[in-house]
Amino acid sequence: MRGEQMCDVPTKDAGKSCKDGSECLSACVAPEGAQPGQLVRGKCYGSFLKLGTCLARVSKGNAQPSRCSD
């Protein structure tokens, strides 16, 4: 990818229920199959490093479209 060495550090709040990324150390991720705009409760992502992932996040209780990070 970028040719940089990176460390993947697990988060202490992995799996905690959330309605917004501000409630998590990393990101609030929507449940699988959630449609954009749907009201959902997500789970805090288990890692600080999100490169190489495609995640549908939760913002203010609403599922967002999936975004990939390269």
ABEGO torsion letter per residue (X at the ends): XAGBBBBBBBBAABGBBBABAAABABBBBBBBGBBBGBBBBBBBBABABABGBBBBBBBGGBBBBBBBBX
